[in-house]
Amino acid sequence: SRYITDTTKERYHQCQNVNCSATFITYESVQRYIVKPGEVHAVRPHPLPSGQQIMWM
């Protein structure tokens, strides 16, 4: 696959049926955002099942 624009990706596909083997291209595009990502604030990960946590350096 490759990007055509910042919001459109061209993808290549091939049928998995051995008797078919059709190969085709599709376009995947962003039409609009429902919620745009904002500023990300890092948070601590959840504790592991063992009760231990990962050390942040």
PDB file of N, H, CA, C and O in Angstrom:
ATOM      1  N   SER A   1       0.841  -1.189   0.000  1.00  0.00           N
ATOM      2  CA  SER A   1       0.000   0.000   0.000  1.00  0.00           C
ATOM      3  C   SER A   1       0.877   1.239   0.000  1.00  0.00           C
ATOM      4  O   SER A   1       2.058   1.179   0.344  1.00  0.00           O
ATOM      5  N   ARG A   2       0.292   2.357  -0.386  1.00  0.00           N
ATOM      6  H   ARG A   2      -0.667   2.405  -0.666  1.00  0.00           H
ATOM      7  CA  ARG A   2       1.024   3.627  -0.387  1.00  0.00           C
ATOM      8  C   ARG A   2       0.036   4.765  -0.182  1.00  0.00           C
ATOM      9  O   ARG A   2      -1.150   4.640  -0.488  1.00  0.00           O
ATOM     10  N   TYR A   3       0.545   5.875   0.340  1.00  0.00           N
ATOM     11  H   TYR A   3       1.508   5.975   0.588  1.00  0.00           H
ATOM     12  CA  TYR A   3      -0.293   7.050   0.545  1.00  0.00           C
ATOM     13  C   TYR A   3      -0.347   7.860  -0.739  1.00  0.00           C
ATOM     14  O   TYR A   3       0.685   8.148  -1.346  1.00  0.00           O
ATOM     15  N   ILE A   4      -1.552   8.224  -1.149  1.00  0.00           N
ATOM     16  H   ILE A   4      -2.390   7.990  -0.656  1.00  0.00           H
ATOM     17  CA  ILE A   4      -1.767   9.090  -2.301  1.00  0.00           C
ATOM     18  C   ILE A   4      -1.730  10.543  -1.829  1.00  0.00           C
ATOM     19  O   ILE A   4      -1.099  11.395  -2.455  1.00  0.00           O
ATOM     20  N   THR A   5      -2.421  10.816  -0.706  1.00  0.00           N
ATOM     21  H   THR A   5      -2.934  10.124  -0.197  1.00  0.00           H
ATOM     22  CA  THR A   5      -2.400  12.127  -0.052  1.00  0.00           C
ATOM     23  C   THR A   5      -2.275  11.871   1.445  1.00  0.00           C
ATOM     24  O   THR A   5      -2.139  10.723   1.869  1.00  0.00           O
ATOM     25  N   ASP A   6      -2.319  12.934   2.249  1.00  0.00           N
ATOM     26  H   ASP A   6      -2.430  13.866   1.904  1.00  0.00           H
ATOM     27  CA  ASP A   6      -2.262  12.779   3.708  1.00  0.00           C
ATOM     28  C   ASP A   6      -3.462  12.012   4.255  1.00  0.00           C
ATOM     29  O   ASP A   6      -3.388  11.424   5.334  1.00  0.00           O
ATOM     30  N   THR A   7      -4.568  12.018   3.512  1.00  0.00           N
ATOM     31  H   THR A   7      -4.629  12.496   2.636  1.00  0.00           H
ATOM     32  CA  THR A   7      -5.793  11.384   4.009  1.00  0.00           C
ATOM     33  C   THR A   7      -6.275  10.211   3.158  1.00  0.00           C
ATOM     34  O   THR A   7      -7.330   9.644   3.443  1.00  0.00           O
ATOM     35  N   THR A   8      -5.528   9.835   2.121  1.00  0.00           N
ATOM     36  H   THR A   8      -4.671  10.295   1.890  1.00  0.00           H
ATOM     37  CA  THR A   8      -5.944   8.737   1.242  1.00  0.00           C
ATOM     38  C   THR A   8      -4.818   7.738   1.046  1.00  0.00           C
ATOM     39  O   THR A   8      -3.689   8.098   0.714  1.00  0.00           O
ATOM     40  N   LYS A   9      -5.155   6.476   1.260  1.00  0.00           N
ATOM     41  H   LYS A   9      -6.072   6.183   1.530  1.00  0.00           H
ATOM     42  CA  LYS A   9      -4.184   5.392   1.081  1.00  0.00           C
ATOM     43  C   LYS A   9      -4.678   4.450  -0.013  1.00  0.00           C
ATOM     44  O   LYS A   9      -5.846   4.061  -0.032  1.00  0.00           O
ATOM     45  N   GLU A  10      -3.778   4.091  -0.917  1.00  0.00           N
ATOM     46  H   GLU A  10      -2.829   4.408  -0.901  1.00  0.00           H
ATOM     47  CA  GLU A  10      -4.074   3.110  -1.952  1.00  0.00           C
ATOM     48  C   GLU A  10      -3.604   1.750  -1.443  1.00  0.00           C
ATOM     49  O   GLU A  10      -2.454   1.599  -1.028  1.00  0.00           O
ATOM     50  N   ARG A  11      -4.503   0.755  -1.476  1.00  0.00           N
ATOM     51  H   ARG A  11      -5.436   0.877  -1.812  1.00  0.00           H
ATOM     52  CA  ARG A  11      -4.163  -0.584  -0.978  1.00  0.00           C
ATOM     53  C   ARG A  11      -4.306  -1.605  -2.103  1.00  0.00           C
ATOM     54  O   ARG A  11      -5.183  -1.497  -2.959  1.00  0.00           O
ATOM     55  N   TYR A  12      -3.435  -2.578  -2.077  1.00  0.00           N
ATOM     56  H   TYR A  12      -2.722  -2.666  -1.381  1.00  0.00           H
ATOM     57  CA  TYR A  12      -3.449  -3.659  -3.055  1.00  0.00           C
ATOM     58  C   TYR A  12      -3.965  -4.925  -2.380  1.00  0.00           C
ATOM     59  O   TYR A  12      -3.577  -5.231  -1.252  1.00  0.00           O
ATOM     60  N   HIS A  13      -4.836  -5.661  -3.064  1.00  0.00           N
ATOM     61  H   HIS A  13      -5.151  -5.413  -3.980  1.00  0.00           H
ATOM     62  CA  HIS A  13      -5.434  -6.870  -2.507  1.00  0.00           C
ATOM     63  C   HIS A  13      -5.378  -7.988  -3.535  1.00  0.00           C
ATOM     64  O   HIS A  13      -5.355  -7.748  -4.742  1.00  0.00           O
ATOM     65  N   GLN A  14      -5.358  -9.219  -3.027  1.00  0.00           N
ATOM     66  H   GLN A  14      -5.377  -9.414  -2.046  1.00  0.00           H
ATOM     67  CA  GLN A  14      -5.438 -10.378  -3.905  1.00  0.00           C
ATOM     68  C   GLN A  14      -6.364 -11.396  -3.259  1.00  0.00           C
ATOM     69  O   GLN A  14      -6.255 -11.679  -2.066  1.00  0.00           O
ATOM     70  N   CYS A  15      -7.267 -11.939  -4.047  1.00  0.00           N
ATOM     71  H   CYS A  15      -7.355 -11.709  -5.016  1.00  0.00           H
ATOM     72  CA  CYS A  15      -8.208 -12.948  -3.563  1.00  0.00           C
ATOM     73  C   CYS A  15      -7.436 -14.151  -3.037  1.00  0.00           C
ATOM     74  O   CYS A  15      -6.465 -14.592  -3.652  1.00  0.00           O
ATOM     75  N   GLN A  16      -7.872 -14.681  -1.892  1.00  0.00           N
ATOM     76  H   GLN A  16      -8.660 -14.322  -1.392  1.00  0.00           H
ATOM     77  CA  GLN A  16      -7.196 -15.819  -1.271  1.00  0.00           C
ATOM     78  C   GLN A  16      -7.636 -17.155  -1.862  1.00  0.00           C
ATOM     79  O   GLN A  16      -7.030 -18.187  -1.576  1.00  0.00           O
ATOM     80  N   ASN A  17      -8.680 -17.144  -2.682  1.00  0.00           N
ATOM     81  H   ASN A  17      -9.172 -16.305  -2.915  1.00  0.00           H
ATOM     82  CA  ASN A  17      -9.160 -18.361  -3.328  1.00  0.00           C
ATOM     83  C   ASN A  17      -8.181 -18.738  -4.440  1.00  0.00           C
ATOM     84  O   ASN A  17      -7.929 -17.933  -5.336  1.00  0.00           O
ATOM     85  N   VAL A  18      -7.631 -19.941  -4.392  1.00  0.00           N
ATOM     86  H   VAL A  18      -7.835 -20.595  -3.663  1.00  0.00           H
ATOM     87  CA  VAL A  18      -6.629 -20.382  -5.364  1.00  0.00           C
ATOM     88  C   VAL A  18      -7.181 -20.386  -6.785  1.00  0.00           C
ATOM     89  O   VAL A  18      -6.440 -20.164  -7.743  1.00  0.00           O
ATOM     90  N   ASN A  19      -8.476 -20.637  -6.923  1.00  0.00           N
ATOM     91  H   ASN A  19      -9.078 -20.818  -6.145  1.00  0.00           H
ATOM     92  CA  ASN A  19      -9.088 -20.693  -8.250  1.00  0.00           C
ATOM     93  C   ASN A  19      -9.448 -19.316  -8.790  1.00  0.00           C
ATOM     94  O   ASN A  19      -9.846 -19.200  -9.949  1.00  0.00           O
ATOM     95  N   CYS A  20      -9.320 -18.281  -7.985  1.00  0.00           N
ATOM     96  H   CYS A  20      -8.997 -18.375  -7.044  1.00  0.00           H
ATOM     97  CA  CYS A  20      -9.710 -16.927  -8.394  1.00  0.00           C
ATOM     98  C   CYS A  20      -8.479 -16.069  -8.689  1.00  0.00           C
ATOM     99  O   CYS A  20      -8.251 -15.676  -9.833  1.00  0.00           O
ATOM    100  N   SER A  21      -7.701 -15.786  -7.669  1.00  0.00           N
ATOM    101  H   SER A  21      -7.886 -16.105  -6.740  1.00  0.00           H
ATOM    102  CA  SER A  21      -6.482 -14.967  -7.772  1.00  0.00           C
ATOM    103  C   SER A  21      -6.722 -13.563  -8.311  1.00  0.00           C
ATOM    104  O   SER A  21      -5.806 -12.953  -8.862  1.00  0.00           O
ATOM    105  N   ALA A  22      -7.949 -13.033  -8.162  1.00  0.00           N
ATOM    106  H   ALA A  22      -8.693 -13.529  -7.715  1.00  0.00           H
ATOM    107  CA  ALA A  22      -8.209 -11.661  -8.594  1.00  0.00           C
ATOM    108  C   ALA A  22      -7.322 -10.711  -7.795  1.00  0.00           C
ATOM    109  O   ALA A  22      -7.158 -10.877  -6.586  1.00  0.00           O
ATOM    110  N   THR A  23      -6.757  -9.728  -8.463  1.00  0.00           N
ATOM    111  H   THR A  23      -6.890  -9.593  -9.444  1.00  0.00           H
ATOM    112  CA  THR A  23      -5.928  -8.717  -7.819  1.00  0.00           C
ATOM    113  C   THR A  23      -6.584  -7.368  -8.085  1.00  0.00           C
ATOM    114  O   THR A  23      -6.959  -7.071  -9.219  1.00  0.00           O
ATOM    115  N   PHE A  24      -6.725  -6.544  -7.034  1.00  0.00           N
ATOM    116  H   PHE A  24      -6.420  -6.785  -6.112  1.00  0.00           H
ATOM    117  CA  PHE A  24      -7.412  -5.269  -7.206  1.00  0.00           C
ATOM    118  C   PHE A  24      -6.862  -4.228  -6.245  1.00  0.00           C
ATOM    119  O   PHE A  24      -6.134  -4.547  -5.304  1.00  0.00           O
ATOM    120  N   ILE A  25      -7.224  -2.979  -6.500  1.00  0.00           N
ATOM    121  H   ILE A  25      -7.815  -2.720  -7.264  1.00  0.00           H
ATOM    122  CA  ILE A  25      -6.782  -1.830  -5.707  1.00  0.00           C
ATOM    123  C   ILE A  25      -8.001  -1.172  -5.086  1.00  0.00           C
ATOM    124  O   ILE A  25      -9.037  -1.030  -5.737  1.00  0.00           O
ATOM    125  N   THR A  26      -7.878  -0.767  -3.816  1.00  0.00           N
ATOM    126  H   THR A  26      -7.037  -0.883  -3.288  1.00  0.00           H
ATOM    127  CA  THR A  26      -8.920   0.017  -3.154  1.00  0.00           C
ATOM    128  C   THR A  26      -8.298   1.299  -2.620  1.00  0.00           C
ATOM    129  O   THR A  26      -7.082   1.385  -2.453  1.00  0.00           O
ATOM    130  N   TYR A  27      -9.139   2.293  -2.354  1.00  0.00           N
ATOM    131  H   TYR A  27     -10.128   2.223  -2.489  1.00  0.00           H
ATOM    132  CA  TYR A  27      -8.695   3.546  -1.753  1.00  0.00           C
ATOM    133  C   TYR A  27      -9.374   3.707  -0.405  1.00  0.00           C
ATOM    134  O   TYR A  27     -10.587   3.535  -0.283  1.00  0.00           O
ATOM    135  N   GLU A  28      -8.592   4.034   0.591  1.00  0.00           N
ATOM    136  H   GLU A  28      -7.607   4.173   0.492  1.00  0.00           H
ATOM    137  CA  GLU A  28      -9.090   4.251   1.951  1.00  0.00           C
ATOM    138  C   GLU A  28      -8.868   5.727   2.272  1.00  0.00           C
ATOM    139  O   GLU A  28      -7.735   6.207   2.243  1.00  0.00           O
ATOM    140  N   SER A  29      -9.948   6.442   2.577  1.00  0.00           N
ATOM    141  H   SER A  29     -10.868   6.052   2.600  1.00  0.00           H
ATOM    142  CA  SER A  29      -9.851   7.888   2.819  1.00  0.00           C
ATOM    143  C   SER A  29     -10.508   8.290   4.127  1.00  0.00           C
ATOM    144  O   SER A  29     -11.478   7.673   4.567  1.00  0.00           O
ATOM    145  N   VAL A  30      -9.970   9.325   4.738  1.00  0.00           N
ATOM    146  H   VAL A  30      -9.182   9.826   4.380  1.00  0.00           H
ATOM    147  CA  VAL A  30     -10.594   9.941   5.907  1.00  0.00           C
ATOM    148  C   VAL A  30     -11.585  10.969   5.378  1.00  0.00           C
ATOM    149  O   VAL A  30     -11.204  11.887   4.652  1.00  0.00           O
ATOM    150  N   GLN A  31     -12.855  10.814   5.741  1.00  0.00           N
ATOM    151  H   GLN A  31     -13.163  10.068   6.331  1.00  0.00           H
ATOM    152  CA  GLN A  31     -13.889  11.744   5.297  1.00  0.00           C
ATOM    153  C   GLN A  31     -14.018  12.930   6.249  1.00  0.00           C
ATOM    154  O   GLN A  31     -14.093  14.081   5.818  1.00  0.00           O
ATOM    155  N   ARG A  32     -14.044  12.632   7.553  1.00  0.00           N
ATOM    156  H   ARG A  32     -13.984  11.697   7.902  1.00  0.00           H
ATOM    157  CA  ARG A  32     -14.134  13.690   8.564  1.00  0.00           C
ATOM    158  C   ARG A  32     -13.770  13.083   9.913  1.00  0.00           C
ATOM    159  O   ARG A  32     -13.821  11.867  10.099  1.00  0.00           O
ATOM    160  N   TYR A  33     -13.410  13.940  10.834  1.00  0.00           N
ATOM    161  H   TYR A  33     -13.369  14.928  10.683  1.00  0.00           H
ATOM    162  CA  TYR A  33     -13.087  13.507  12.187  1.00  0.00           C
ATOM    163  C   TYR A  33     -14.325  13.606  13.060  1.00  0.00           C
ATOM    164  O   TYR A  33     -15.077  14.576  12.968  1.00  0.00           O
ATOM    165  N   ILE A  34     -14.538  12.613  13.899  1.00  0.00           N
ATOM    166  H   ILE A  34     -13.927  11.825  13.974  1.00  0.00           H
ATOM    167  CA  ILE A  34     -15.590  12.692  14.905  1.00  0.00           C
ATOM    168  C   ILE A  34     -15.024  13.441  16.103  1.00  0.00           C
ATOM    169  O   ILE A  34     -15.663  14.351  16.632  1.00  0.00           O
ATOM    170  N   VAL A  35     -13.831  13.060  16.528  1.00  0.00           N
ATOM    171  H   VAL A  35     -13.312  12.321  16.099  1.00  0.00           H
ATOM    172  CA  VAL A  35     -13.104  13.758  17.585  1.00  0.00           C
ATOM    173  C   VAL A  35     -11.653  13.830  17.143  1.00  0.00           C
ATOM    174  O   VAL A  35     -11.050  12.805  16.827  1.00  0.00           O
ATOM    175  N   LYS A  36     -11.093  15.020  17.117  1.00  0.00           N
ATOM    176  H   LYS A  36     -11.583  15.853  17.373  1.00  0.00           H
ATOM    177  CA  LYS A  36      -9.681  15.167  16.762  1.00  0.00           C
ATOM    178  C   LYS A  36      -8.827  14.930  17.997  1.00  0.00           C
ATOM    179  O   LYS A  36      -9.213  15.303  19.105  1.00  0.00           O
ATOM    180  N   PRO A  37      -7.668  14.310  17.808  1.00  0.00           N
ATOM    181  CA  PRO A  37      -6.798  14.099  18.967  1.00  0.00           C
ATOM    182  C   PRO A  37      -6.296  15.432  19.510  1.00  0.00           C
ATOM    183  O   PRO A  37      -5.956  16.343  18.755  1.00  0.00           O
ATOM    184  N   GLY A  38      -6.259  15.521  20.818  1.00  0.00           N
ATOM    185  H   GLY A  38      -6.535  14.781  21.431  1.00  0.00           H
ATOM    186  CA  GLY A  38      -5.767  16.733  21.456  1.00  0.00           C
ATOM    187  C   GLY A  38      -4.366  16.508  21.988  1.00  0.00           C
ATOM    188  O   GLY A  38      -3.656  15.607  21.541  1.00  0.00           O
ATOM    189  N   GLU A  39      -3.983  17.316  22.924  1.00  0.00           N
ATOM    190  H   GLU A  39      -4.560  18.048  23.287  1.00  0.00           H
ATOM    191  CA  GLU A  39      -2.681  17.160  23.556  1.00  0.00           C
ATOM    192  C   GLU A  39      -2.704  15.893  24.406  1.00  0.00           C
ATOM    193  O   GLU A  39      -3.637  15.671  25.178  1.00  0.00           O
ATOM    194  N   VAL A  40      -1.682  15.074  24.259  1.00  0.00           N
ATOM    195  H   VAL A  40      -0.924  15.255  23.632  1.00  0.00           H
ATOM    196  CA  VAL A  40      -1.628  13.800  24.972  1.00  0.00           C
ATOM    197  C   VAL A  40      -0.831  13.970  26.251  1.00  0.00           C
ATOM    198  O   VAL A  40       0.289  14.479  26.234  1.00  0.00           O
ATOM    199  N   HIS A  41      -1.415  13.539  27.361  1.00  0.00           N
ATOM    200  H   HIS A  41      -2.325  13.125  27.375  1.00  0.00           H
ATOM    201  CA  HIS A  41      -0.746  13.559  28.657  1.00  0.00           C
ATOM    202  C   HIS A  41      -0.431  12.120  29.035  1.00  0.00           C
ATOM    203  O   HIS A  41      -1.338  11.304  29.202  1.00  0.00           O
ATOM    204  N   ALA A  42       0.848  11.810  29.169  1.00  0.00           N
ATOM    205  H   ALA A  42       1.585  12.473  29.033  1.00  0.00           H
ATOM    206  CA  ALA A  42       1.252  10.444  29.498  1.00  0.00           C
ATOM    207  C   ALA A  42       0.718  10.048  30.870  1.00  0.00           C
ATOM    208  O   ALA A  42       0.725  10.850  31.804  1.00  0.00           O
ATOM    209  N   VAL A  43       0.264   8.822  30.980  1.00  0.00           N
ATOM    210  H   VAL A  43       0.258   8.171  30.221  1.00  0.00           H
ATOM    211  CA  VAL A  43      -0.231   8.294  32.252  1.00  0.00           C
ATOM    212  C   VAL A  43       0.545   7.030  32.592  1.00  0.00           C
ATOM    213  O   VAL A  43       1.153   6.407  31.722  1.00  0.00           O
ATOM    214  N   ARG A  44       0.519   6.664  33.858  1.00  0.00           N
ATOM    215  H   ARG A  44       0.025   7.171  34.565  1.00  0.00           H
ATOM    216  CA  ARG A  44       1.204   5.453  34.296  1.00  0.00           C
ATOM    217  C   ARG A  44       0.431   4.235  33.815  1.00  0.00           C
ATOM    218  O   ARG A  44      -0.799   4.265  33.780  1.00  0.00           O
ATOM    219  N   PRO A  45       1.128   3.161  33.440  1.00  0.00           N
ATOM    220  CA  PRO A  45       0.429   1.952  33.009  1.00  0.00           C
ATOM    221  C   PRO A  45      -0.256   1.268  34.181  1.00  0.00           C
ATOM    222  O   PRO A  45       0.116   1.473  35.336  1.00  0.00           O
ATOM    223  N   HIS A  46      -1.258   0.455  33.877  1.00  0.00           N
ATOM    224  H   HIS A  46      -1.561   0.288  32.938  1.00  0.00           H
ATOM    225  CA  HIS A  46      -1.937  -0.331  34.910  1.00  0.00           C
ATOM    226  C   HIS A  46      -0.952  -1.323  35.517  1.00  0.00           C
ATOM    227  O   HIS A  46      -0.044  -1.782  34.824  1.00  0.00           O
ATOM    228  N   PRO A  47      -1.111  -1.663  36.793  1.00  0.00           N
ATOM    229  CA  PRO A  47      -0.233  -2.669  37.398  1.00  0.00           C
ATOM    230  C   PRO A  47      -0.387  -4.013  36.683  1.00  0.00           C
ATOM    231  O   PRO A  47      -1.462  -4.347  36.186  1.00  0.00           O
ATOM    232  N   LEU A  48       0.698  -4.771  36.642  1.00  0.00           N
ATOM    233  H   LEU A  48       1.572  -4.500  37.046  1.00  0.00           H
ATOM    234  CA  LEU A  48       0.655  -6.107  36.058  1.00  0.00           C
ATOM    235  C   LEU A  48      -0.122  -7.030  36.988  1.00  0.00           C
ATOM    236  O   LEU A  48      -0.279  -6.714  38.167  1.00  0.00           O
ATOM    237  N   PRO A  49      -0.613  -8.166  36.487  1.00  0.00           N
ATOM    238  CA  PRO A  49      -1.360  -9.097  37.346  1.00  0.00           C
ATOM    239  C   PRO A  49      -0.570  -9.519  38.587  1.00  0.00           C
ATOM    240  O   PRO A  49      -1.168  -9.863  39.606  1.00  0.00           O
ATOM    241  N   SER A  50       0.755  -9.499  38.517  1.00  0.00           N
ATOM    242  H   SER A  50       1.241  -9.219  37.689  1.00  0.00           H
ATOM    243  CA  SER A  50       1.577  -9.885  39.667  1.00  0.00           C
ATOM    244  C   SER A  50       1.616  -8.785  40.722  1.00  0.00           C
ATOM    245  O   SER A  50       2.151  -8.986  41.812  1.00  0.00           O
ATOM    246  N   GLY A  51       1.044  -7.615  40.397  1.00  0.00           N
ATOM    247  H   GLY A  51       0.610  -7.452  39.512  1.00  0.00           H
ATOM    248  CA  GLY A  51       1.037  -6.501  41.345  1.00  0.00           C
ATOM    249  C   GLY A  51       2.224  -5.573  41.179  1.00  0.00           C
ATOM    250  O   GLY A  51       2.273  -4.517  41.808  1.00  0.00           O
ATOM    251  N   GLN A  52       3.186  -5.951  40.339  1.00  0.00           N
ATOM    252  H   GLN A  52       3.146  -6.810  39.828  1.00  0.00           H
ATOM    253  CA  GLN A  52       4.358  -5.112  40.126  1.00  0.00           C
ATOM    254  C   GLN A  52       4.078  -4.112  39.022  1.00  0.00           C
ATOM    255  O   GLN A  52       3.218  -4.338  38.170  1.00  0.00           O
ATOM    256  N   GLN A  53       4.803  -3.012  39.038  1.00  0.00           N
ATOM    257  H   GLN A  53       5.502  -2.829  39.730  1.00  0.00           H
ATOM    258  CA  GLN A  53       4.666  -1.996  38.014  1.00  0.00           C
ATOM    259  C   GLN A  53       5.986  -1.829  37.277  1.00  0.00           C
ATOM    260  O   GLN A  53       7.050  -2.175  37.788  1.00  0.00           O
ATOM    261  N   ILE A  54       5.895  -1.292  36.069  1.00  0.00           N
ATOM    262  H   ILE A  54       5.030  -1.011  35.653  1.00  0.00           H
ATOM    263  CA  ILE A  54       7.080  -1.015  35.269  1.00  0.00           C
ATOM    264  C   ILE A  54       7.707   0.273  35.786  1.00  0.00           C
ATOM    265  O   ILE A  54       7.002   1.242  36.067  1.00  0.00           O
ATOM    266  N   MET A  55       9.035   0.284  35.912  1.00  0.00           N
ATOM    267  H   MET A  55       9.608  -0.504  35.684  1.00  0.00           H
ATOM    268  CA  MET A  55       9.743   1.480  36.379  1.00  0.00           C
ATOM    269  C   MET A  55       9.863   2.481  35.240  1.00  0.00           C
ATOM    270  O   MET A  55      10.295   2.119  34.146  1.00  0.00           O
ATOM    271  N   TRP A  56       9.493   3.725  35.475  1.00  0.00           N
ATOM    272  H   TRP A  56       9.143   4.019  36.364  1.00  0.00           H
ATOM    273  CA  TRP A  56       9.640   4.803  34.498  1.00  0.00           C
ATOM    274  C   TRP A  56      10.941   5.512  34.781  1.00  0.00           C
ATOM    275  O   TRP A  56      11.195   5.905  35.920  1.00  0.00           O
ATOM    276  N   MET A  57      11.760   5.684  33.783  1.00  0.00           N
ATOM    277  H   MET A  57      11.553   5.365  32.858  1.00  0.00           H
ATOM    278  CA  MET A  57      13.037   6.379  33.966  1.00  0.00           C
ATOM    279  C   MET A  57      12.996   7.703  33.266  1.00  0.00           C
ATOM    280  O   MET A  57      13.975   8.449  33.297  1.00  0.00           O
TER     281      MET A  57
END
